[in-house]
């Protein structure tokens, strides 16, 4: 599950119990700024590891689930960076652009390769593949 889906479903569930439940109250319960939560819900930003850990702990997720959520966010951040017009096929560049640690970038790249979402045809030719039913 992605962080975006987790947050969306959690706030929807809380609003069914209390229709007046606000985004600011949700952000406060997660320990994040309301503007950050808005960007995460809209999918405009990729959460850093510390944010994923804080939110995961506040939502009562297990350490394994938090780790998987962090990996999914890193993967999403790397994919977004690969689609940039100024993309450079270099993991250090990806780390600088995404704000992720180099190790997290390399793990995300490895997962993308194993899942065949990313194809590295040569040192300078990296391409994202359209998702298939098995990679969604």
C-alpha positions, 0 to 999 in steps of 0.5 A: 500500500502507498502512503497516499492510499493509507492516508486517504483511507484513514482520513475517510474512515475517521470522517465517517465517524466524525464528519467534522473531522478536519485535515488540520486535526488529522495532521496534528494527530500524525505529527506533521504540518497540515500543508505537508499532509495536503501535499502528501494526500495530493501526491505532490510530494514524496515523504522522507524516511523520518516522515514515513516513520512518524506517520507509521508509528502514529497510525500503529503500523508494524516496523515491517509495514513502515519499512515497506511504506518507506520503500514504496515512497523511495521507489515513487520518488525515484520514478518521479525523478527519472521522468524529469526533463533534466534527468541524469542516469546516476544514483548520486544525482537521484539521491540529491534530487529526491533527498533520499539517502544513497542506499535508499535510492539504490534499493529502490532502483534494484526493486524497479529493475526486479519488477521490470518497471525500469529498464537500463539499456545502457549506462545512459539509457534508463527508461520506465516501462508502462505498468502491467497487471503484474507490476501494479 
